């Protein structure tokens, strides 16, 4: 017996939201690397 599956589609709003989330994560990562390279601390000013 074969089980039939329905084709599922993702809403365009979710695709856009995930893309923005990815960009924000990359920006945060590069900001953290830049802060560490320039100051030697992950969070500058926090001991």
DARA-V249354 format. One line per field, one symbol per residue. ss: DSSP state (h for helix, s for strand, l for the rest). phi: phi as a letter, one per 30 degrees, with the letter a starting at -180 (. if undefined). psi: psi as a letter, one per 20 degrees, with the letter a starting at -180 (. if undefined). A space follows every 50 residues. Layout:
BEGIN
ss = ???
phi = ???
psi = ???
END
This chain:
BEGIN
ss = lllllllllllhhhhhhhhhhhhhhhhhhhhhhhhhhhhllllllll
phi = .ccdcddcccdeddddddddddddddddddddddddddcibdcejcc
psi = ppppqqppqpqhhhggghggggghggghghgggggghhijqgopip.
END
